[in-house]
Amino acid sequence: MDSSLVQLSPAILVTVPVIMGLTQLIKNSNFVGARYVPILCVALSVLAAFVVTDASWQQTLIQGLSVGLMSIGAFAGTRSTVQG
């Protein structure tokens, strides 16, 4: 695999807290059920990756998936730390 496919650009890393905030707002509005929030988070991250980066579509897709999974993990880790 080409190593340039797995490199994350700084612009895409900035979207992690933005995606976390958007998914939290959507979850609190009861627009989407809580069980679908991780899927929504990954979908928003892939969309944001295509908006923010100008890399090839393969690299952008991998970056979007990575950021989505980071957002889900950061949210779950924070939630479990706060709840105890």
mmCIF file of the N, C-alpha and C atoms, coordinates in Angstrom:
data_MODEL
# 
_entry.id   MODEL 
# 
loop_
_atom_site.group_PDB 
_atom_site.id 
_atom_site.type_symbol 
_atom_site.label_atom_id 
_atom_site.label_alt_id 
_atom_site.label_comp_id 
_atom_site.label_asym_id 
_atom_site.label_entity_id 
_atom_site.label_seq_id 
_atom_site.pdbx_PDB_ins_code 
_atom_site.Cartn_x 
_atom_site.Cartn_y 
_atom_site.Cartn_z 
_atom_site.occupancy 
_atom_site.B_iso_or_equiv 
_atom_site.pdbx_formal_charge 
_atom_site.auth_seq_id 
_atom_site.auth_comp_id 
_atom_site.auth_asym_id 
_atom_site.auth_atom_id 
_atom_site.pdbx_PDB_model_num 
ATOM 1   N N  . MET A 1 1  ? 0.851   -1.168 0.000  1.00 0.00 ? 1  MET A N  1 
ATOM 2   C CA . MET A 1 1  ? 0.000   0.000  0.000  1.00 0.00 ? 1  MET A CA 1 
ATOM 3   C C  . MET A 1 1  ? 0.899   1.234  0.000  1.00 0.00 ? 1  MET A C  1 
ATOM 4   N N  . ASP A 1 2  ? 0.484   2.231  -0.716 1.00 0.00 ? 2  ASP A N  1 
ATOM 5   C CA . ASP A 1 2  ? 1.219   3.481  -0.790 1.00 0.00 ? 2  ASP A CA 1 
ATOM 6   C C  . ASP A 1 2  ? 1.121   4.211  0.547  1.00 0.00 ? 2  ASP A C  1 
ATOM 7   N N  . SER A 1 3  ? 2.259   4.622  1.094  1.00 0.00 ? 3  SER A N  1 
ATOM 8   C CA . SER A 1 3  ? 2.250   5.269  2.411  1.00 0.00 ? 3  SER A CA 1 
ATOM 9   C C  . SER A 1 3  ? 1.568   6.625  2.388  1.00 0.00 ? 3  SER A C  1 
ATOM 10  N N  . SER A 1 4  ? 1.460   7.245  1.226  1.00 0.00 ? 4  SER A N  1 
ATOM 11  C CA . SER A 1 4  ? 0.795   8.553  1.172  1.00 0.00 ? 4  SER A CA 1 
ATOM 12  C C  . SER A 1 4  ? -0.712  8.419  1.366  1.00 0.00 ? 4  SER A C  1 
ATOM 13  N N  . LEU A 1 5  ? -1.261  7.227  1.231  1.00 0.00 ? 5  LEU A N  1 
ATOM 14  C CA . LEU A 1 5  ? -2.693  7.046  1.421  1.00 0.00 ? 5  LEU A CA 1 
ATOM 15  C C  . LEU A 1 5  ? -3.103  7.165  2.881  1.00 0.00 ? 5  LEU A C  1 
ATOM 16  N N  . VAL A 1 6  ? -2.194  6.866  3.795  1.00 0.00 ? 6  VAL A N  1 
ATOM 17  C CA . VAL A 1 6  ? -2.561  6.851  5.200  1.00 0.00 ? 6  VAL A CA 1 
ATOM 18  C C  . VAL A 1 6  ? -2.081  8.082  5.969  1.00 0.00 ? 6  VAL A C  1 
ATOM 19  N N  . GLN A 1 7  ? -1.534  9.051  5.289  1.00 0.00 ? 7  GLN A N  1 
ATOM 20  C CA . GLN A 1 7  ? -1.099  10.274 5.953  1.00 0.00 ? 7  GLN A CA 1 
ATOM 21  C C  . GLN A 1 7  ? -2.293  11.212 6.112  1.00 0.00 ? 7  GLN A C  1 
ATOM 22  N N  . LEU A 1 8  ? -2.440  11.761 7.308  1.00 0.00 ? 8  LEU A N  1 
ATOM 23  C CA . LEU A 1 8  ? -3.538  12.683 7.576  1.00 0.00 ? 8  LEU A CA 1 
ATOM 24  C C  . LEU A 1 8  ? -3.044  14.116 7.447  1.00 0.00 ? 8  LEU A C  1 
ATOM 25  N N  . SER A 1 9  ? -3.805  14.910 6.727  1.00 0.00 ? 9  SER A N  1 
ATOM 26  C CA . SER A 1 9  ? -3.433  16.316 6.587  1.00 0.00 ? 9  SER A CA 1 
ATOM 27  C C  . SER A 1 9  ? -3.872  17.079 7.832  1.00 0.00 ? 9  SER A C  1 
ATOM 28  N N  . PRO A 1 10 ? -3.182  18.173 8.170  1.00 0.00 ? 10 PRO A N  1 
ATOM 29  C CA . PRO A 1 10 ? -3.583  18.960 9.339  1.00 0.00 ? 10 PRO A CA 1 
ATOM 30  C C  . PRO A 1 10 ? -4.995  19.524 9.215  1.00 0.00 ? 10 PRO A C  1 
ATOM 31  N N  . ALA A 1 11 ? -5.407  19.846 8.007  1.00 0.00 ? 11 ALA A N  1 
ATOM 32  C CA . ALA A 1 11 ? -6.749  20.407 7.812  1.00 0.00 ? 11 ALA A CA 1 
ATOM 33  C C  . ALA A 1 11 ? -7.839  19.419 8.203  1.00 0.00 ? 11 ALA A C  1 
ATOM 34  N N  . ILE A 1 12 ? -7.622  18.157 7.922  1.00 0.00 ? 12 ILE A N  1 
ATOM 35  C CA . ILE A 1 12 ? -8.639  17.159 8.246  1.00 0.00 ? 12 ILE A CA 1 
ATOM 36  C C  . ILE A 1 12 ? -8.668  16.874 9.742  1.00 0.00 ? 12 ILE A C  1 
ATOM 37  N N  . LEU A 1 13 ? -7.545  17.003 10.420 1.00 0.00 ? 13 LEU A N  1 
ATOM 38  C CA . LEU A 1 13 ? -7.521  16.767 11.868 1.00 0.00 ? 13 LEU A CA 1 
ATOM 39  C C  . LEU A 1 13 ? -8.297  17.828 12.634 1.00 0.00 ? 13 LEU A C  1 
ATOM 40  N N  . VAL A 1 14 ? -8.397  19.017 12.066 1.00 0.00 ? 14 VAL A N  1 
ATOM 41  C CA . VAL A 1 14 ? -9.159  20.093 12.709 1.00 0.00 ? 14 VAL A CA 1 
ATOM 42  C C  . VAL A 1 14 ? -10.645 19.761 12.728 1.00 0.00 ? 14 VAL A C  1 
ATOM 43  N N  . THR A 1 15 ? -11.082 18.922 11.813 1.00 0.00 ? 15 THR A N  1 
ATOM 44  C CA . THR A 1 15 ? -12.505 18.598 11.748 1.00 0.00 ? 15 THR A CA 1 
ATOM 45  C C  . THR A 1 15 ? -12.965 17.633 12.835 1.00 0.00 ? 15 THR A C  1 
ATOM 46  N N  . VAL A 1 16 ? -12.048 16.996 13.556 1.00 0.00 ? 16 VAL A N  1 
ATOM 47  C CA . VAL A 1 16 ? -12.439 16.029 14.597 1.00 0.00 ? 16 VAL A CA 1 
ATOM 48  C C  . VAL A 1 16 ? -13.353 16.668 15.641 1.00 0.00 ? 16 VAL A C  1 
ATOM 49  N N  . PRO A 1 17 ? -12.973 17.779 16.287 1.00 0.00 ? 17 PRO A N  1 
ATOM 50  C CA . PRO A 1 17 ? -13.892 18.362 17.266 1.00 0.00 ? 17 PRO A CA 1 
ATOM 51  C C  . PRO A 1 17 ? -15.166 18.927 16.634 1.00 0.00 ? 17 PRO A C  1 
ATOM 52  N N  . VAL A 1 18 ? -15.065 19.381 15.398 1.00 0.00 ? 18 VAL A N  1 
ATOM 53  C CA . VAL A 1 18 ? -16.249 19.906 14.710 1.00 0.00 ? 18 VAL A CA 1 
ATOM 54  C C  . VAL A 1 18 ? -17.260 18.783 14.471 1.00 0.00 ? 18 VAL A C  1 
ATOM 55  N N  . ILE A 1 19 ? -16.787 17.652 14.009 1.00 0.00 ? 19 ILE A N  1 
ATOM 56  C CA . ILE A 1 19 ? -17.662 16.506 13.774 1.00 0.00 ? 19 ILE A CA 1 
ATOM 57  C C  . ILE A 1 19 ? -18.243 16.003 15.091 1.00 0.00 ? 19 ILE A C  1 
ATOM 58  N N  . MET A 1 20 ? -17.436 15.987 16.144 1.00 0.00 ? 20 MET A N  1 
ATOM 59  C CA . MET A 1 20 ? -17.936 15.573 17.461 1.00 0.00 ? 20 MET A CA 1 
ATOM 60  C C  . MET A 1 20 ? -19.066 16.487 17.911 1.00 0.00 ? 20 MET A C  1 
ATOM 61  N N  . GLY A 1 21 ? -18.881 17.782 17.735 1.00 0.00 ? 21 GLY A N  1 
ATOM 62  C CA . GLY A 1 21 ? -19.913 18.740 18.129 1.00 0.00 ? 21 GLY A CA 1 
ATOM 63  C C  . GLY A 1 21 ? -21.184 18.601 17.308 1.00 0.00 ? 21 GLY A C  1 
ATOM 64  N N  . LEU A 1 22 ? -21.033 18.441 16.000 1.00 0.00 ? 22 LEU A N  1 
ATOM 65  C CA . LEU A 1 22 ? -22.210 18.282 15.137 1.00 0.00 ? 22 LEU A CA 1 
ATOM 66  C C  . LEU A 1 22 ? -23.002 17.026 15.472 1.00 0.00 ? 22 LEU A C  1 
ATOM 67  N N  . THR A 1 23 ? -22.311 15.932 15.678 1.00 0.00 ? 23 THR A N  1 
ATOM 68  C CA . THR A 1 23 ? -23.025 14.702 15.999 1.00 0.00 ? 23 THR A CA 1 
ATOM 69  C C  . THR A 1 23 ? -23.691 14.783 17.374 1.00 0.00 ? 23 THR A C  1 
ATOM 70  N N  . GLN A 1 24 ? -23.074 15.491 18.298 1.00 0.00 ? 24 GLN A N  1 
ATOM 71  C CA . GLN A 1 24 ? -23.694 15.668 19.616 1.00 0.00 ? 24 GLN A CA 1 
ATOM 72  C C  . GLN A 1 24 ? -24.963 16.520 19.512 1.00 0.00 ? 24 GLN A C  1 
ATOM 73  N N  . LEU A 1 25 ? -24.911 17.575 18.699 1.00 0.00 ? 25 LEU A N  1 
ATOM 74  C CA . LEU A 1 25 ? -26.103 18.399 18.488 1.00 0.00 ? 25 LEU A CA 1 
ATOM 75  C C  . LEU A 1 25 ? -27.228 17.607 17.838 1.00 0.00 ? 25 LEU A C  1 
ATOM 76  N N  . ILE A 1 26 ? -26.884 16.814 16.849 1.00 0.00 ? 26 ILE A N  1 
ATOM 77  C CA . ILE A 1 26 ? -27.898 16.013 16.168 1.00 0.00 ? 26 ILE A CA 1 
ATOM 78  C C  . ILE A 1 26 ? -28.467 14.961 17.112 1.00 0.00 ? 26 ILE A C  1 
ATOM 79  N N  . LYS A 1 27 ? -27.609 14.377 17.937 1.00 0.00 ? 27 LYS A N  1 
ATOM 80  C CA . LYS A 1 27 ? -28.075 13.366 18.887 1.00 0.00 ? 27 LYS A CA 1 
ATOM 81  C C  . LYS A 1 27 ? -29.001 13.987 19.937 1.00 0.00 ? 27 LYS A C  1 
ATOM 82  N N  . ASN A 1 28 ? -28.649 15.171 20.417 1.00 0.00 ? 28 ASN A N  1 
ATOM 83  C CA . ASN A 1 28 ? -29.481 15.828 21.430 1.00 0.00 ? 28 ASN A CA 1 
ATOM 84  C C  . ASN A 1 28 ? -30.806 16.325 20.871 1.00 0.00 ? 28 ASN A C  1 
ATOM 85  N N  . SER A 1 29 ? -30.873 16.570 19.569 1.00 0.00 ? 29 SER A N  1 
ATOM 86  C CA . SER A 1 29 ? -32.116 17.045 18.966 1.00 0.00 ? 29 SER A CA 1 
ATOM 87  C C  . SER A 1 29 ? -33.082 15.897 18.679 1.00 0.00 ? 29 SER A C  1 
ATOM 88  N N  . ASN A 1 30 ? -32.667 14.671 18.922 1.00 0.00 ? 30 ASN A N  1 
ATOM 89  C CA . ASN A 1 30 ? -33.469 13.472 18.666 1.00 0.00 ? 30 ASN A CA 1 
ATOM 90  C C  . ASN A 1 30 ? -33.870 13.342 17.199 1.00 0.00 ? 30 ASN A C  1 
ATOM 91  N N  . PHE A 1 31 ? -33.079 13.934 16.319 1.00 0.00 ? 31 PHE A N  1 
ATOM 92  C CA . PHE A 1 31 ? -33.311 13.811 14.880 1.00 0.00 ? 31 PHE A CA 1 
ATOM 93  C C  . PHE A 1 31 ? -32.936 12.422 14.396 1.00 0.00 ? 31 PHE A C  1 
ATOM 94  N N  . VAL A 1 32 ? -31.907 11.863 15.005 1.00 0.00 ? 32 VAL A N  1 
ATOM 95  C CA . VAL A 1 32 ? -31.418 10.520 14.671 1.00 0.00 ? 32 VAL A CA 1 
ATOM 96  C C  . VAL A 1 32 ? -31.319 9.740  15.974 1.00 0.00 ? 32 VAL A C  1 
ATOM 97  N N  . GLY A 1 33 ? -31.661 8.474  15.931 1.00 0.00 ? 33 GLY A N  1 
ATOM 98  C CA . GLY A 1 33 ? -31.546 7.639  17.116 1.00 0.00 ? 33 GLY A CA 1 
ATOM 99  C C  . GLY A 1 33 ? -30.096 7.494  17.561 1.00 0.00 ? 33 GLY A C  1 
ATOM 100 N N  . ALA A 1 34 ? -29.896 7.294  18.843 1.00 0.00 ? 34 ALA A N  1 
ATOM 101 C CA . ALA A 1 34 ? -28.541 7.219  19.406 1.00 0.00 ? 34 ALA A CA 1 
ATOM 102 C C  . ALA A 1 34 ? -27.736 6.071  18.808 1.00 0.00 ? 34 ALA A C  1 
ATOM 103 N N  . ARG A 1 35 ? -28.396 5.023  18.381 1.00 0.00 ? 35 ARG A N  1 
ATOM 104 C CA . ARG A 1 35 ? -27.657 3.888  17.825 1.00 0.00 ? 35 ARG A CA 1 
ATOM 105 C C  . ARG A 1 35 ? -27.109 4.169  16.434 1.00 0.00 ? 35 ARG A C  1 
ATOM 106 N N  . TYR A 1 36 ? -27.610 5.210  15.762 1.00 0.00 ? 36 TYR A N  1 
ATOM 107 C CA . TYR A 1 36 ? -27.131 5.553  14.429 1.00 0.00 ? 36 TYR A CA 1 
ATOM 108 C C  . TYR A 1 36 ? -26.100 6.686  14.437 1.00 0.00 ? 36 TYR A C  1 
ATOM 109 N N  . VAL A 1 37 ? -25.789 7.222  15.597 1.00 0.00 ? 37 VAL A N  1 
ATOM 110 C CA . VAL A 1 37 ? -24.840 8.339  15.701 1.00 0.00 ? 37 VAL A CA 1 
ATOM 111 C C  . VAL A 1 37 ? -23.447 7.963  15.191 1.00 0.00 ? 37 VAL A C  1 
ATOM 112 N N  . PRO A 1 38 ? -22.888 6.789  15.491 1.00 0.00 ? 38 PRO A N  1 
ATOM 113 C CA . PRO A 1 38 ? -21.574 6.455  14.933 1.00 0.00 ? 38 PRO A CA 1 
ATOM 114 C C  . PRO A 1 38 ? -21.555 6.420  13.406 1.00 0.00 ? 38 PRO A C  1 
ATOM 115 N N  . ILE A 1 39 ? -22.608 5.912  12.799 1.00 0.00 ? 39 ILE A N  1 
ATOM 116 C CA . ILE A 1 39 ? -22.682 5.887  11.333 1.00 0.00 ? 39 ILE A CA 1 
ATOM 117 C C  . ILE A 1 39 ? -22.751 7.307  10.797 1.00 0.00 ? 39 ILE A C  1 
ATOM 118 N N  . LEU A 1 40 ? -23.537 8.143  11.442 1.00 0.00 ? 40 LEU A N  1 
ATOM 119 C CA . LEU A 1 40 ? -23.644 9.544  11.049 1.00 0.00 ? 40 LEU A CA 1 
ATOM 120 C C  . LEU A 1 40 ? -22.308 10.258 11.203 1.00 0.00 ? 40 LEU A C  1 
ATOM 121 N N  . CYS A 1 41 ? -21.597 9.952  12.255 1.00 0.00 ? 41 CYS A N  1 
ATOM 122 C CA . CYS A 1 41 ? -20.295 10.563 12.518 1.00 0.00 ? 41 CYS A CA 1 
ATOM 123 C C  . CYS A 1 41 ? -19.304 10.223 11.408 1.00 0.00 ? 41 CYS A C  1 
ATOM 124 N N  . VAL A 1 42 ? -19.262 8.979  11.005 1.00 0.00 ? 42 VAL A N  1 
ATOM 125 C CA . VAL A 1 42 ? -18.350 8.562  9.935  1.00 0.00 ? 42 VAL A CA 1 
ATOM 126 C C  . VAL A 1 42 ? -18.771 9.191  8.612  1.00 0.00 ? 42 VAL A C  1 
ATOM 127 N N  . ALA A 1 43 ? -20.074 9.230  8.334  1.00 0.00 ? 43 ALA A N  1 
ATOM 128 C CA . ALA A 1 43 ? -20.550 9.825  7.083  1.00 0.00 ? 43 ALA A CA 1 
ATOM 129 C C  . ALA A 1 43 ? -20.223 11.321 7.019  1.00 0.00 ? 43 ALA A C  1 
ATOM 130 N N  . LEU A 1 44 ? -20.434 12.041 8.118  1.00 0.00 ? 44 LEU A N  1 
ATOM 131 C CA . LEU A 1 44 ? -20.087 13.470 8.146  1.00 0.00 ? 44 LEU A CA 1 
ATOM 132 C C  . LEU A 1 44 ? -18.585 13.685 7.994  1.00 0.00 ? 44 LEU A C  1 
ATOM 133 N N  . SER A 1 45 ? -17.798 12.801 8.564  1.00 0.00 ? 45 SER A N  1 
ATOM 134 C CA . SER A 1 45 ? -16.348 12.923 8.464  1.00 0.00 ? 45 SER A CA 1 
ATOM 135 C C  . SER A 1 45 ? -15.861 12.706 7.037  1.00 0.00 ? 45 SER A C  1 
ATOM 136 N N  . VAL A 1 46 ? -16.437 11.742 6.355  1.00 0.00 ? 46 VAL A N  1 
ATOM 137 C CA . VAL A 1 46 ? -16.055 11.506 4.954  1.00 0.00 ? 46 VAL A CA 1 
ATOM 138 C C  . VAL A 1 46 ? -16.463 12.704 4.104  1.00 0.00 ? 46 VAL A C  1 
ATOM 139 N N  . LEU A 1 47 ? -17.652 13.231 4.337  1.00 0.00 ? 47 LEU A N  1 
ATOM 140 C CA . LEU A 1 47 ? -18.098 14.416 3.607  1.00 0.00 ? 47 LEU A CA 1 
ATOM 141 C C  . LEU A 1 47 ? -17.183 15.602 3.879  1.00 0.00 ? 47 LEU A C  1 
ATOM 142 N N  . ALA A 1 48 ? -16.816 15.802 5.141  1.00 0.00 ? 48 ALA A N  1 
ATOM 143 C CA . ALA A 1 48 ? -15.908 16.902 5.490  1.00 0.00 ? 48 ALA A CA 1 
ATOM 144 C C  . ALA A 1 48 ? -14.538 16.720 4.859  1.00 0.00 ? 48 ALA A C  1 
ATOM 145 N N  . ALA A 1 49 ? -14.087 15.490 4.765  1.00 0.00 ? 49 ALA A N  1 
ATOM 146 C CA . ALA A 1 49 ? -12.788 15.225 4.147  1.00 0.00 ? 49 ALA A CA 1 
ATOM 147 C C  . ALA A 1 49 ? -12.799 15.626 2.681  1.00 0.00 ? 49 ALA A C  1 
ATOM 148 N N  . PHE A 1 50 ? -13.885 15.342 1.985  1.00 0.00 ? 50 PHE A N  1 
ATOM 149 C CA . PHE A 1 50 ? -13.970 15.728 0.576  1.00 0.00 ? 50 PHE A CA 1 
ATOM 150 C C  . PHE A 1 50 ? -14.067 17.241 0.408  1.00 0.00 ? 50 PHE A C  1 
ATOM 151 N N  . VAL A 1 51 ? -14.611 17.936 1.405  1.00 0.00 ? 51 VAL A N  1 
ATOM 152 C CA . VAL A 1 51 ? -14.700 19.397 1.338  1.00 0.00 ? 51 VAL A CA 1 
ATOM 153 C C  . VAL A 1 51 ? -13.368 20.045 1.684  1.00 0.00 ? 51 VAL A C  1 
ATOM 154 N N  . VAL A 1 52 ? -12.672 19.520 2.678  1.00 0.00 ? 52 VAL A N  1 
ATOM 155 C CA . VAL A 1 52 ? -11.480 20.170 3.220  1.00 0.00 ? 52 VAL A CA 1 
ATOM 156 C C  . VAL A 1 52 ? -10.210 19.854 2.434  1.00 0.00 ? 52 VAL A C  1 
ATOM 157 N N  . THR A 1 53 ? -10.050 18.622 1.995  1.00 0.00 ? 53 THR A N  1 
ATOM 158 C CA . THR A 1 53 ? -8.797  18.232 1.357  1.00 0.00 ? 53 THR A CA 1 
ATOM 159 C C  . THR A 1 53 ? -8.904  18.276 -0.158 1.00 0.00 ? 53 THR A C  1 
ATOM 160 N N  . ASP A 1 54 ? -7.748  18.291 -0.787 1.00 0.00 ? 54 ASP A N  1 
ATOM 161 C CA . ASP A 1 54 ? -7.701  18.265 -2.242 1.00 0.00 ? 54 ASP A CA 1 
ATOM 162 C C  . ASP A 1 54 ? -6.841  17.095 -2.735 1.00 0.00 ? 54 ASP A C  1 
ATOM 163 N N  . ALA A 1 55 ? -6.819  16.033 -1.973 1.00 0.00 ? 55 ALA A N  1 
ATOM 164 C CA . ALA A 1 55 ? -6.033  14.847 -2.321 1.00 0.00 ? 55 ALA A CA 1 
ATOM 165 C C  . ALA A 1 55 ? -6.854  13.958 -3.252 1.00 0.00 ? 55 ALA A C  1 
ATOM 166 N N  . SER A 1 56 ? -6.276  12.829 -3.626 1.00 0.00 ? 56 SER A N  1 
ATOM 167 C CA . SER A 1 56 ? -7.003  11.875 -4.468 1.00 0.00 ? 56 SER A CA 1 
ATOM 168 C C  . SER A 1 56 ? -8.209  11.337 -3.698 1.00 0.00 ? 56 SER A C  1 
ATOM 169 N N  . TRP A 1 57 ? -9.159  10.796 -4.416 1.00 0.00 ? 57 TRP A N  1 
ATOM 170 C CA . TRP A 1 57 ? -10.368 10.344 -3.745 1.00 0.00 ? 57 TRP A CA 1 
ATOM 171 C C  . TRP A 1 57 ? -10.093 9.176  -2.808 1.00 0.00 ? 57 TRP A C  1 
ATOM 172 N N  . GLN A 1 58 ? -9.089  8.347  -3.126 1.00 0.00 ? 58 GLN A N  1 
ATOM 173 C CA . GLN A 1 58 ? -8.753  7.233  -2.241 1.00 0.00 ? 58 GLN A CA 1 
ATOM 174 C C  . GLN A 1 58 ? -8.188  7.750  -0.922 1.00 0.00 ? 58 GLN A C  1 
ATOM 175 N N  . GLN A 1 59 ? -7.266  8.704  -1.014 1.00 0.00 ? 59 GLN A N  1 
ATOM 176 C CA . GLN A 1 59 ? -6.672  9.266  0.192  1.00 0.00 ? 59 GLN A CA 1 
ATOM 177 C C  . GLN A 1 59 ? -7.718  10.027 0.996  1.00 0.00 ? 59 GLN A C  1 
ATOM 178 N N  . THR A 1 60 ? -8.590  10.749 0.329  1.00 0.00 ? 60 THR A N  1 
ATOM 179 C CA . THR A 1 60 ? -9.635  11.505 1.015  1.00 0.00 ? 60 THR A CA 1 
ATOM 180 C C  . THR A 1 60 ? -10.605 10.573 1.726  1.00 0.00 ? 60 THR A C  1 
ATOM 181 N N  . LEU A 1 61 ? -10.948 9.470  1.091  1.00 0.00 ? 61 LEU A N  1 
ATOM 182 C CA . LEU A 1 61 ? -11.848 8.503  1.717  1.00 0.00 ? 61 LEU A CA 1 
ATOM 183 C C  . LEU A 1 61 ? -11.216 7.890  2.962  1.00 0.00 ? 61 LEU A C  1 
ATOM 184 N N  . ILE A 1 62 ? -9.955  7.514  2.883  1.00 0.00 ? 62 ILE A N  1 
ATOM 185 C CA . ILE A 1 62 ? -9.260  6.943  4.038  1.00 0.00 ? 62 ILE A CA 1 
ATOM 186 C C  . ILE A 1 62 ? -9.143  7.972  5.158  1.00 0.00 ? 62 ILE A C  1 
ATOM 187 N N  . GLN A 1 63 ? -8.837  9.216  4.808  1.00 0.00 ? 63 GLN A N  1 
ATOM 188 C CA . GLN A 1 63 ? -8.753  10.267 5.822  1.00 0.00 ? 63 GLN A CA 1 
ATOM 189 C C  . GLN A 1 63 ? -10.111 10.497 6.479  1.00 0.00 ? 63 GLN A C  1 
ATOM 190 N N  . GLY A 1 64 ? -11.172 10.517 5.699  1.00 0.00 ? 64 GLY A N  1 
ATOM 191 C CA . GLY A 1 64 ? -12.502 10.709 6.261  1.00 0.00 ? 64 GLY A CA 1 
ATOM 192 C C  . GLY A 1 64 ? -12.908 9.587  7.199  1.00 0.00 ? 64 GLY A C  1 
ATOM 193 N N  . LEU A 1 65 ? -12.633 8.354  6.800  1.00 0.00 ? 65 LEU A N  1 
ATOM 194 C CA . LEU A 1 65 ? -12.937 7.217  7.672  1.00 0.00 ? 65 LEU A CA 1 
ATOM 195 C C  . LEU A 1 65 ? -12.116 7.270  8.957  1.00 0.00 ? 65 LEU A C  1 
ATOM 196 N N  . SER A 1 66 ? -10.844 7.631  8.834  1.00 0.00 ? 66 SER A N  1 
ATOM 197 C CA . SER A 1 66 ? -9.975  7.724  10.015 1.00 0.00 ? 66 SER A CA 1 
ATOM 198 C C  . SER A 1 66 ? -10.467 8.797  10.971 1.00 0.00 ? 66 SER A C  1 
ATOM 199 N N  . VAL A 1 67 ? -10.833 9.948  10.436 1.00 0.00 ? 67 VAL A N  1 
ATOM 200 C CA . VAL A 1 67 ? -11.316 11.039 11.286 1.00 0.00 ? 67 VAL A CA 1 
ATOM 201 C C  . VAL A 1 67 ? -12.650 10.661 11.937 1.00 0.00 ? 67 VAL A C  1 
ATOM 202 N N  . GLY A 1 68 ? -13.515 9.984  11.202 1.00 0.00 ? 68 GLY A N  1 
ATOM 203 C CA . GLY A 1 68 ? -14.780 9.540  11.784 1.00 0.00 ? 68 GLY A CA 1 
ATOM 204 C C  . GLY A 1 68 ? -14.576 8.584  12.934 1.00 0.00 ? 68 GLY A C  1 
ATOM 205 N N  . LEU A 1 69 ? -13.669 7.644  12.756 1.00 0.00 ? 69 LEU A N  1 
ATOM 206 C CA . LEU A 1 69 ? -13.388 6.698  13.837 1.00 0.00 ? 69 LEU A CA 1 
ATOM 207 C C  . LEU A 1 69 ? -12.700 7.381  15.014 1.00 0.00 ? 69 LEU A C  1 
ATOM 208 N N  . MET A 1 70 ? -11.848 8.381  14.727 1.00 0.00 ? 70 MET A N  1 
ATOM 209 C CA . MET A 1 70 ? -11.230 9.150  15.822 1.00 0.00 ? 70 MET A CA 1 
ATOM 210 C C  . MET A 1 70 ? -12.294 9.923  16.593 1.00 0.00 ? 70 MET A C  1 
ATOM 211 N N  . SER A 1 71 ? -13.249 10.497 15.895 1.00 0.00 ? 71 SER A N  1 
ATOM 212 C CA . SER A 1 71 ? -14.306 11.261 16.552 1.00 0.00 ? 71 SER A CA 1 
ATOM 213 C C  . SER A 1 71 ? -15.152 10.380 17.453 1.00 0.00 ? 71 SER A C  1 
ATOM 214 N N  . ILE A 1 72 ? -15.487 9.197  16.957 1.00 0.00 ? 72 ILE A N  1 
ATOM 215 C CA . ILE A 1 72 ? -16.277 8.262  17.765 1.00 0.00 ? 72 ILE A CA 1 
ATOM 216 C C  . ILE A 1 72 ? -15.490 7.837  18.998 1.00 0.00 ? 72 ILE A C  1 
ATOM 217 N N  . GLY A 1 73 ? -14.215 7.526  18.818 1.00 0.00 ? 73 GLY A N  1 
ATOM 218 C CA . GLY A 1 73 ? -13.384 7.096  19.940 1.00 0.00 ? 73 GLY A CA 1 
ATOM 219 C C  . GLY A 1 73 ? -13.164 8.191  20.961 1.00 0.00 ? 73 GLY A C  1 
ATOM 220 N N  . ALA A 1 74 ? -12.932 9.401  20.492 1.00 0.00 ? 74 ALA A N  1 
ATOM 221 C CA . ALA A 1 74 ? -12.729 10.525 21.417 1.00 0.00 ? 74 ALA A CA 1 
ATOM 222 C C  . ALA A 1 74 ? -13.998 10.805 22.200 1.00 0.00 ? 74 ALA A C  1 
ATOM 223 N N  . PHE A 1 75 ? -15.150 10.724 21.542 1.00 0.00 ? 75 PHE A N  1 
ATOM 224 C CA . PHE A 1 75 ? -16.412 10.964 22.231 1.00 0.00 ? 75 PHE A CA 1 
ATOM 225 C C  . PHE A 1 75 ? -16.678 9.881  23.267 1.00 0.00 ? 75 PHE A C  1 
ATOM 226 N N  . ALA A 1 76 ? -16.490 8.619  22.894 1.00 0.00 ? 76 ALA A N  1 
ATOM 227 C CA . ALA A 1 76 ? -16.735 7.524  23.821 1.00 0.00 ? 76 ALA A CA 1 
ATOM 228 C C  . ALA A 1 76 ? -15.779 7.558  24.999 1.00 0.00 ? 76 ALA A C  1 
ATOM 229 N N  . GLY A 1 77 ? -14.512 7.866  24.726 1.00 0.00 ? 77 GLY A N  1 
ATOM 230 C CA . GLY A 1 77 ? -13.526 7.958  25.810 1.00 0.00 ? 77 GLY A CA 1 
ATOM 231 C C  . GLY A 1 77 ? -13.838 9.078  26.779 1.00 0.00 ? 77 GLY A C  1 
ATOM 232 N N  . THR A 1 78 ? -14.237 10.221 26.255 1.00 0.00 ? 78 THR A N  1 
ATOM 233 C CA . THR A 1 78 ? -14.601 11.352 27.117 1.00 0.00 ? 78 THR A CA 1 
ATOM 234 C C  . THR A 1 78 ? -15.834 11.035 27.932 1.00 0.00 ? 78 THR A C  1 
ATOM 235 N N  . ARG A 1 79 ? -16.824 10.422 27.294 1.00 0.00 ? 79 ARG A N  1 
ATOM 236 C CA . ARG A 1 79 ? -18.065 10.092 27.987 1.00 0.00 ? 79 ARG A CA 1 
ATOM 237 C C  . ARG A 1 79 ? -17.820 9.106  29.126 1.00 0.00 ? 79 ARG A C  1 
ATOM 238 N N  . SER A 1 80 ? -17.015 8.080  28.876 1.00 0.00 ? 80 SER A N  1 
ATOM 239 C CA . SER A 1 80 ? -16.771 7.091  29.925 1.00 0.00 ? 80 SER A CA 1 
ATOM 240 C C  . SER A 1 80 ? -15.933 7.673  31.065 1.00 0.00 ? 80 SER A C  1 
ATOM 241 N N  . THR A 1 81 ? -15.054 8.630  30.753 1.00 0.00 ? 81 THR A N  1 
ATOM 242 C CA . THR A 1 81 ? -14.265 9.271  31.797 1.00 0.00 ? 81 THR A CA 1 
ATOM 243 C C  . THR A 1 81 ? -15.147 10.152 32.682 1.00 0.00 ? 81 THR A C  1 
ATOM 244 N N  . VAL A 1 82 ? -16.045 10.902 32.065 1.00 0.00 ? 82 VAL A N  1 
ATOM 245 C CA . VAL A 1 82 ? -16.911 11.802 32.825 1.00 0.00 ? 82 VAL A CA 1 
ATOM 246 C C  . VAL A 1 82 ? -17.929 11.019 33.643 1.00 0.00 ? 82 VAL A C  1 
ATOM 247 N N  . GLN A 1 83 ? -18.497 9.972  33.068 1.00 0.00 ? 83 GLN A N  1 
ATOM 248 C CA . GLN A 1 83 ? -19.516 9.199  33.769 1.00 0.00 ? 83 GLN A CA 1 
ATOM 249 C C  . GLN A 1 83 ? -18.929 8.280  34.847 1.00 0.00 ? 83 GLN A C  1 
ATOM 250 N N  . GLY A 1 84 ? -17.655 7.988  34.741 1.00 0.00 ? 84 GLY A N  1 
ATOM 251 C CA . GLY A 1 84 ? -16.982 7.185  35.769 1.00 0.00 ? 84 GLY A CA 1 
ATOM 252 C C  . GLY A 1 84 ? -17.032 5.750  35.597 1.00 0.00 ? 84 GLY A C  1 
# 
